[in-house]
Amino acid sequence: MAIYKNKAIIVTAPSGAGKTTLVRYLLNTFPHLAFSISATTRAIRNNEVDGLDYHFISIADFKNKIKHKDFLEWEEVYPNNYYGTLLQQTLEVLEVQPIIFDVDVMGAARIKRYFKEEALAIFVCPPSFEIMKERLRNRKTESDEKIAMRLKRVELEMTFQDSFDYKLINDDLQKSLLQAENIVRNFLG
């Protein structure tokens, strides 16, 4: 098995559970962590920056990268909305510093299988389906149709929650942030 110079931290959850909020907190708390910038074919949102939030690429470019095995993991999360983690970019970062991933549930499972015990995988659970639905609506970034697609996928994603190292129920944000900080601090040593 390959030994990587640094460790990988994977944070995953169904949409609206709060994973991105936790990842941002962890990046501020542990400034030596690098953020893994995923590639996606979905449309850029108003508050996003290409190359900072995601690498926004065309479906044709994404499929070409699949063909050339450029991804550590990839998934067609929603019809024509592909997401993936670039393998070479990830390995280059790990030579310099630990990395944190903010990825969908299926991608998180693949990354965990790849890095095995050199990765920490945290599954963030919403306190309830209703609260998750409210969080998605409060974002005001997607149509009701897209929110409905995300909610439909939640059932499948929740079946994976016991496949990860930690399950964190995000019912109290401050408590969840501190729990995540302690989990990561222990893992990084």
Buried (B, 14 or more C-beta within 10 A) or exposed (E): EEEBEBBBBBBBBBBBBBBBBBBEBBBEBBEEBBBBBBBBBBEEEEEBEEEEBBBBBEEEBBBEBBEEEBBBBBBBBBEEBBBBBBBEBBBEBBEEBBBBBBBBBBBBBBBBEBBEEBBBBBBBBBBEBEBBBEBBEEEEEBEEEBBEBBBEBBEEBBEBBEBBBBEBBBEEEEEBBEBBBEBBEEBBE
